[in-house]
Amino acid sequence: MILRELGNILSDVGLINGDIICVHSDITSFGIPNILKDKVRKYGFNIILDSYIDTFKSVVGMEGLVLMPTFSYSATKGEIFYVNETKSDVGSMTDYFRTKKNVYRSHHPIFSFAAWGNNAEEYLHLCDYDCFGMKSIFGKIYDMNAKYVLFGLSIPNGLSAVYFSEQRVNAYYRYFKEIESVINDGHREYKKKIKYFVRDKKLNYRDSWYNLEKKALEQEIAINTQYNGGKIFIIQSQRIDDLIIGELKKNKDFLIVK
């Protein structure tokens, strides 16, 4: 079921047919839309997930692409990453999305993505296993200037692309760590060395991205709107990267608090 009101809101804030969108989500922020309450009682909770997913698909169309993170962190836990079976650790909608027809999942054992739409399977092909490198899915999202859609989330708790920008400037409070992982794609099992730009635990700091969101809104490079009481935040990948890198050049501690 397509949610017409949500579709209109997304269209009004600039999502169009043919767009590439990466949706990070916390659907608990929206409760149960009134139009779905009877259907939820009759068919169960998945009707909400299907309605959100179908609405995103309808907005970008067959020429567009819907991406969702399906991060599992399997390699960091010493677990085999089963592409077709390992659950997403970043929200119920992302885990449901990866199981849907014509949805593909990348083979990265930490930061996997699922995708539906134009050339989805090809888009998810990995040239290397650097988590945040230019050849990663984050790098492809940047190259295509795709739009990040934080659906029920804000930057401080929902935009992992910040790490991509930090790696681009080699932020001093993170470093490269190599992790060997086992991946099972349903046909074969193989090992890969994962390059991960991780936080330096020797340094006493925490991430703080509230000023990043504030500046994005002040500079009018992001859009903040609502649906059913929940927040929707949208920004183009290259614009948020430009903002982050520009601020880090002025203040190397812009994204952290010591």
Sequence and secondary structure as in RCSB ss.txt:
>XXXX:A:sequence
MILRELGNILSDVGLINGDIICVHSDITSFGIPNILKDKVRKYGFNIILDSYIDTFKSVVGMEGLVLMPTFSYSA
TKGEIFYVNETKSDVGSMTDYFRTKKNVYRSHHPIFSFAAWGNNAEEYLHLCDYDCFGMKSIFGKIYDMNAKYVL
FGLSIPNGLSAVYFSEQRVNAYYRYFKEIESVINDGHREYKKKIKYFVRDKKLNYRDSWYNLEKKALEQEIAINT
QYNGGKIFIIQSQRIDDLIIGELKKNKDFLIVK
>XXXX:A:secstr
   HHHHHHHHHTT  TT EEEEEE GGGG   GGGHHHHHHH THHHHHHHHHHHHHHH TTSEEEEE    TG
GGT  EETTTS  SS HHHHHHTTSTT EE   SSS EEEEETTHHHHT  S  BTTSTTSHHHHHHHTT EEEE
ES  GGGT THHHHHHHHTT TTEEEEEEEEEEE SS EEEEEEEEEEE TTS  EE  HHHHHHHHHTT EEEE
EETTEEEEEEEHHHHHHHHHHHHHH TTTTEE 
